[in-house]
Amino acid sequence: MALVLKILQCVAVILATIMFAAAYDVGHFGLKDMIYPVAIGPVVLFAILSIVPIFLSAKSKGGEEVGDEGVDERIAEIQAKLNSRLTALQTKMDDLSGQDRESLAEENQQLKERLEAIQQAEREKVVNDAEHLRQRNQELENQIKQWAIDSVGGSLGDADGGGGGGGPKPDKQAA
């Protein structure tokens, strides 16, 4: 079998050499004119003779020929290696994503704590502001009540003719 493969490869190389020489008219032999009518033949024959040895030479890494059983063993070996590499890759991906997940969870918890502290501070500020406004409102209400009492007392005092407070009116001072 090896001898047949070598012969096919040699014939393919010879055909390639002849086609190259004809294409560039090497030596001015007129090969271009001789091969032109049947050029498709050498091209197809070259393609076949170049490709066939590739498929007929099933060899393993060591260079020895292998049969169907050897090919099956080789395929099984490659599948086992591929499966082990895929398992290792998946384990590594799981480890990396687990670490990322943990670090993200920690960072998320820290951000939640900071947000809660900010919200609590804002709540306290709002409550303090509301209490301050309630006190200010109470003071203003007391001032309004006092002003109303003083106004009514002053009006009644003027009507009685006595000095109920409020002092002299500007009209009476001029008279």
Secondary structure, DSSP 8 states (H G I E B T S, - for coil): -HHHHHHHHHHHHHHHHHHHHHHTTGGG--HHHHHGGGTHHHHHHHHHHHHHHHHH--B-TTS-B--HHHHHHHHHHHHHHHHHHHHHHHHHHHHHHHHHHHHHHHHHHHHHHHHHHHHHHHHHHHHHHHHHHHHHHHHHHHHHHHHHHHHHHHHHHHHHTS--SS---HHHHH-
